[in-house]
Amino acid sequence: MTHQPNRFEAVTEVAAPTLDDNDAPPRRFPRRAQLGLAALLLLATAGTGIYLAGGRPAQADAPPPIPDVTVSAPLQRAITEWDDYTGRFEASQAIDIRPRVSGQLVSVHVRDGDVVRKGQLLYTIDQRPFQAALAEARARAAAAETQVALARSEYARAARLLSDEAISREEVDALRAAAKSGEAAVAAAQAAVRSRQLDLEFTQIRAPATGRISDRRVDVGNLVSANDTLLTTLLALDPIYFSFDGSEALYLKAQRRDGGAATTQQVEIRLQDESGYNWRGKVDFTDNAIDPGSGTMRGRAVIANPDYFLVPGLFGNMRLTSGGSVQALLVPDAAVRTDQARKVVFVVGADGIVAARAVEPGPMVGGLRSIRNGLKPEDRVIIKGVQFAMPGGKVNPRPGRIDPPAQLAAAAPAQIPNASQATLAVN
């Protein structure tokens, strides 16, 4: 019987290389070993196929865990909102001290920079010429009084003779006119006396108001000219003014809020080296027109300054009440997010789904951000973990609380447009 090679033998023989006469014959495995090797190759190929085909099933992607967030209802507090201004202090009165008569300056009664009271003697001009002029005016007044006394006596005698027709009426009229002229001369002489008295008084230059004087501009011994020579300047500093400029938007806001009625607005001022608003006063003047060049309205506040600590020229930051106390909702500033051109707050519904609420932020109050519109008192606001929340996504809300503001003063100036400052309302 002729042997028929099987499939494995055929493959083995086809794959065998040809030999030259000089080559050594290849080592040939026994047939049984060749069959075993082929079987092993088939099993290995089959196992690999099973593995690649899913012999070990691939694991499906697990869904991400639901993030934990902390939620709380917004804090409700009564706050007082303020508008921010900048300005400078200026004297409530600025007076140039000048003499009202000419003469030689003979004495200075105050030191440079003194605080003086109204009516206090400051300078003295040589009084001797004015004393002499006053004496001369008084003498002329005495002579005029003598002349008018004589004219009155003559007129009285003539009036008695007129009834006896011992004198003509023309003479009586002339005597009466002379008496009237003498009376006018007396009045003129008395006026001259008062004028000389005033000149004598003007030789003593007194403070026209209470305030602080500057240094003297003229030394003793110099001649001064009436209404011309500047002796010093005086600034009234109690009270002191604070001048500021407000934008047209703030002016319109105040007008619409107050209905155009004049109201007394309280102000608080902070100096450059102060952290709190320690100076308080009220607005007493608003200009009658908006400056077309700058688009601002000029205003002025009055501040008590009994110890003269404040001086003209000091720079200050002022906040002005923009209305009475209002109820506001407060949330942590980090809870307010920016979504393109709007501000949003993430809230969690009863089903755990996050929703974005567009809000109108207000000023900072003791580290918390006030919300003017867009939020409800019963909303559950995400105060922690807001970075893990997405609108429409599900979260695991955990209850938390918003701590009340620890201070009444407002924090640093707000960075949100139209959000000025606010403080907790004092009951």
LOZADO-205222 format. One record per residue (C-alpha): residue in one letter; y, x, z. Coordinates in steps of 0.2 Angstrom, whole numbers, plus 5000, padded with zeros to 4 digits. Each point is the difference from the previous one (the first is absolute). Layout:
> residu:py:px:pz
> A:Y:X:Z
...
***
This chain:
> residu:py:px:pz
> M:5000:5000:5000
> T:5017:5007:4995
> H:5012:5001:5015
> Q:5017:4990:4998
> P:5014:5008:5009
> N:5010:4989:5011
> R:5019:4997:5001
> F:5002:5014:5013
> E:4990:5013:4990
> A:5010:4996:4984
> V:5017:5002:5009
> T:4993:5016:5007
> E:4994:5008:4984
> V:5015:4995:4990
> A:5012:5008:5013
> A:4989:5016:5000
> P:5009:5014:4991
> T:4992:5010:4985
> L:4994:5018:5003
> D:5001:5015:4990
> D:4986:5012:4998
> N:5009:5012:5011
> D:5004:4987:5014
> A:4989:4998:5014
> P:4992:4983:5001
> P:5009:4988:5011
> R:4992:4995:5017
> R:4993:4983:4998
> F:4997:4988:5014
> P:4984:4991:5002
> R:5000:4983:4993
> R:4998:4992:5017
> A:5015:5009:5006
> Q:5010:4994:4985
> L:4996:4982:5004
> G:5005:5002:5018
> L:5017:5008:4995
> A:5004:4986:4988
> A:4996:4987:5013
> L:5012:5008:5012
> L:5013:5000:4987
> L:4998:4982:4997
> L:5000:4995:5018
> A:5016:5011:5003
> T:5009:4991:4985
> A:4994:4983:5006
> G:5007:5003:5017
> T:5016:5006:4994
> G:5002:4985:4989
> I:4996:4989:5015
> Y:5013:5008:5011
> L:5013:4999:4986
> A:4996:4982:4997
> G:5003:4996:5017
> G:4985:5005:5010
> R:5012:5003:5014
> P:5013:4985:4999
> A:5019:5005:5000
> Q:5010:4994:5014
> A:5014:4988:4996
> D:5018:5004:5006
> A:5004:4993:5017
> P:5016:4989:5002
> P:5014:5009:5010
> P:5001:4995:5018
> I:5014:4987:5005
> P:5014:5010:5008
> D:5006:4996:5017
> V:5018:4997:5003
> T:5011:4995:5015
> V:5010:4984:4998
> S:5014:4992:5011
> A:5012:4986:4999
> P:5018:5006:4997
> L:5010:5002:5016
> Q:5014:4988:5002
> R:5016:5005:5008
> A:5019:4995:5000
> I:5010:5014:4992
> T:5018:5004:4996
> E:5003:5007:4983
> W:5013:5013:4996
> D:5009:5006:4984
> D:5003:5019:4999
> Y:5017:5008:4996
> T:5008:5017:5002
> G:5017:5004:5004
> R:5013:5010:5010
> F:5010:4997:5016
> E:5019:4999:4999
> A:5014:4998:5012
> S:5005:4982:5004
> Q:5018:5007:4999
> A:5007:5016:4992
> I:5018:5004:5005
> D:5011:5014:4994
> I:5012:5004:5015
> R:5017:5004:4993
> P:5017:5000:5009
> R:5012:4986:4997
> V:5016:5010:5004
> S:5004:5018:4994
> G:5002:5014:5013
> Q:4993:5015:5008
> L:4982:4998:5008
> V:5002:5006:5018
> S:4983:4996:5008
> V:4982:4995:4996
> H:4991:4990:5014
> V:4982:4999:4994
> R:4987:5013:4995
> D:4993:5000:4982
> G:4985:4988:4999
> D:5004:4990:5015
> V:4995:4982:5002
> V:5017:4991:5003
> R:5004:4982:5006
> K:5012:4989:4992
> G:5018:5003:5005
> Q:4996:5018:5007
> L:5013:5013:4997
> L:4996:5012:4987
> Y:5016:5010:4994
> T:5018:5001:5005
> I:5015:5003:4989
> D:5016:5007:5007
> Q:5009:4985:5008
> R:5017:5007:5003
> P:5008:4995:4983
> F:4993:4983:5001
> Q:5006:4998:5018
> A:5017:5004:4995
> A:5000:4988:4985
> L:4994:4986:5012
> A:5014:5004:5012
> E:5013:4999:4986
> A:4992:4983:4994
> R:5001:4993:5018
> A:5019:5005:5001
> R:5004:4992:4984
> A:4991:4984:5006
> A:5010:5001:5016
> A:5016:5001:4990
> A:4995:4986:4989
> E:4997:4989:5015
> T:5017:5004:5007
> Q:5008:4995:4983
> V:4991:4984:4999
> A:5004:4995:5018
> L:5019:5003:4996
> A:4998:4989:4984
> R:4992:4986:5010
> S:5014:5000:5013
> E:5013:5000:4987
> Y:4992:4986:4991
> A:4998:4990:5016
> R:5018:5001:5004
> A:5005:4995:4982
> A:4989:4985:5001
> R:5008:4994:5015
> L:5018:5002:4992
> L:4994:4991:4985
> S:5000:4983:5009
> D:5018:5003:5005
> E:5005:5005:4982
> A:5006:5016:5007
> I:4990:5010:4987
> S:4995:4997:4982
> R:4982:4995:4995
> E:5000:5015:4988
> E:5002:5012:5015
> V:4987:4991:5010
> D:4987:5001:4985
> A:5004:5019:4998
> L:4997:5003:5019
> R:4984:4990:4999
> A:4994:5011:4985
> A:5004:5016:5009
> A:4990:4994:5014
> K:4985:4996:4988
> S:5002:5017:4992
> G:5000:5009:5017
> E:4984:4991:5004
> A:4992:5006:4984
> A:5006:5018:5003
> V:4992:4999:5017
> A:4984:4994:4992
> A:5000:5015:4988
> A:5004:5012:5014
> Q:4985:4994:5010
> A:4989:5001:4985
> A:5006:5018:4998
> V:4995:5003:5018
> R:4983:4993:4997
> S:4998:5011:4985
> R:5004:5016:5009
> Q:4989:4995:5014
> L:4986:4998:4988
> D:5004:5017:4993
> L:4999:5007:5017
> E:4983:4992:5003
> F:4994:5007:4984
> T:5002:5017:5006
> Q:4985:4997:5011
> I:4986:4998:4988
> R:4986:4990:5007
> A:4982:4995:4995
> P:5000:4984:4990
> A:4982:4997:5003
> T:4986:5006:5011
> G:4989:5013:4991
> R:4998:5019:4998
> I:5014:5011:4992
> S:4998:5014:4989
> D:5008:5017:5002
> R:5019:5002:5000
> R:5008:5004:4983
> V:5017:5005:5007
> D:5003:5012:5015
> V:5014:4999:5013
> G:5017:5006:4994
> N:4998:4994:4982
> L:5012:4987:4992
> V:4991:4984:4995
> S:5007:4987:4987
> A:5000:4981:5004
> N:4985:4991:4991
> D:4995:5016:4991
> T:4993:5014:5011
> L:4981:4997:5004
> L:4997:5005:5018
> T:4982:4995:5002
> T:4988:4986:4996
> L:4992:4988:5011
> L:4983:4991:4997
> A:4995:4984:5010
> L:4981:5002:5003
> D:4996:4985:5012
> P:4995:4990:4991
> I:4995:5010:4985
> Y:4997:4993:4982
> F:4984:5003:4990
> S:5004:4998:4981
> F:4985:4997:4988
> D:4997:4994:4982
> G:4987:4987:4996
> S:4992:4996:4984
> E:5004:4984:4990
> A:4982:4994:5003
> L:5002:5001:5019
> Y:5017:4992:4999
> L:4993:4985:4990
> K:4985:4999:5012
> A:5012:4999:5015
> Q:5011:4987:4991
> R:4985:4989:4995
> R:4992:5001:5018
> D:5016:4996:5009
> G:5007:4987:4987
> G:5016:5010:4998
> A:5005:4997:5018
> A:5008:5014:5010
> T:4987:5005:5013
> T:5000:5014:5013
> Q:4986:5012:4995
> Q:4993:5013:5013
> V:4997:5018:4994
> E:4991:5014:5008
> I:5004:5018:4995
> R:4990:5016:5001
> L:5007:5018:4999
> Q:4992:5014:4990
> D:4992:5008:5016
> E:4994:4984:5007
> S:4984:4991:4998
> G:5005:4983:5006
> Y:5015:4989:4997
> N:5010:5002:5016
> W:5017:4994:4994
> R:5004:4982:4998
> G:5014:4990:4994
> K:5005:4986:4988
> V:5007:4998:4983
> D:5019:4995:5000
> F:5005:5002:4982
> T:4993:4998:4982
> D:5011:5004:4986
> N:5007:4987:4988
> A:4992:5007:4984
> I:4985:5011:4993
> D:5005:5017:4994
> P:4997:4999:4981
> G:4997:5018:4999
> S:4986:5002:5013
> G:4995:4981:5001
> T:5001:5000:5019
> M:5009:4990:5013
> R:5009:5009:5014
> G:4997:4995:5018
> R:5005:5006:5017
> A:4992:4998:5017
> V:5008:5003:5017
> I:4991:5011:5013
> A:5004:5002:5018
> N:5004:5018:5004
> P:5006:5002:5018
> D:4995:5018:5002
> Y:5007:5005:4984
> F:4983:5008:4994
> L:5002:4993:4983
> V:5013:5008:4989
> P:5006:4996:4982
> G:4990:5008:4986
> L:4983:4998:5009
> F:4987:4994:4988
> G:4988:4986:5006
> N:4986:4989:4994
> M:5004:4982:5004
> R:4989:4984:5000
> L:5007:4983:5000
> T:4992:4984:5004
> S:4994:4990:4985
> G:4998:4984:5010
> G:4993:4994:5016
> S:4982:5003:5006
> V:4986:4994:4989
> Q:4981:4998:5002
> A:4991:5013:4990
> L:4982:5005:4997
> L:4997:5018:5003
> V:4985:5011:4993
> P:4997:5018:5000
> D:5009:5009:4986
> A:4984:5007:4993
> A:4994:4982:4997
> V:5013:4998:4987
> R:4994:5007:4983
> T:5009:5003:4984
> D:4993:4990:4984
> Q:5011:5006:4986
> A:5017:4992:5003
> R:4995:4989:5014
> K:4995:5002:5018
> V:4983:4992:5006
> V:4991:4998:5016
> F:4981:4997:5000
> V:4993:4985:5009
> V:4982:4995:5003
> G:4994:4982:4998
> A:4987:4991:5010
> D:4987:5005:4987
> G:5004:5019:5002
> I:5008:5001:4983
> V:5016:5011:4999
> A:5016:4992:4993
> A:5016:5009:4996
> R:5016:4991:5006
> A:5017:5005:4992
> V:5012:5002:5014
> E:5019:5004:5002
> P:5001:5014:5013
> G:5014:5001:5012
> P:5006:5014:5011
> M:4990:5010:5012
> V:4999:4994:5018
> G:4993:5013:5013
> G:4988:5007:4988
> L:4995:4983:4992
> R:5005:4993:4983
> S:5008:4983:5001
> I:4995:4988:4986
> R:5013:4987:4994
> N:4989:4990:4988
> G:4983:4998:4993
> L:4990:5001:5016
> K:4994:4986:5012
> P:4998:5002:5019
> E:4981:4995:4999
> D:4996:5013:4986
> R:4987:5013:5005
> V:5009:5016:4994
> I:4990:5016:4997
> I:5008:5013:5012
> K:4986:5013:4999
> G:4989:5005:4985
> V:5012:4993:4988
> Q:4995:5014:4988
> F:4982:4994:4999
> A:5006:4982:4995
> M:5001:4993:4983
> P:5007:4983:4995
> G:4986:4989:4996
> G:4988:5011:5009
> K:4990:4996:5016
> V:5003:5009:5017
> N:4993:4999:5017
> P:5015:4995:5011
> R:5001:5006:5018
> P:5013:4993:5011
> G:5014:5011:5006
> R:5018:4998:5007
> I:5017:5006:4995
> D:5009:5009:5015
> P:5017:4994:5004
> P:5014:5011:4995
> A:5003:5013:5014
> Q:5019:5002:4997
> L:5014:4988:4996
> A:5009:5012:4989
> A:4996:5000:4982
> A:4990:5015:4993
> A:5006:5011:4986
> P:5010:4992:4986
> A:4989:4989:4989
> Q:4994:5006:4983
> I:4998:4983:4992
> P:5015:4993:4990
> N:5010:4987:5009
> A:4991:5004:5016
> S:5013:5006:5013
> Q:4996:5001:5018
> A:4995:4988:5014
> T:4998:4999:5019
> L:4990:4989:5011
> A:5012:4986:5006
> V:5005:5001:5018
> N:4997:4984:5009
***
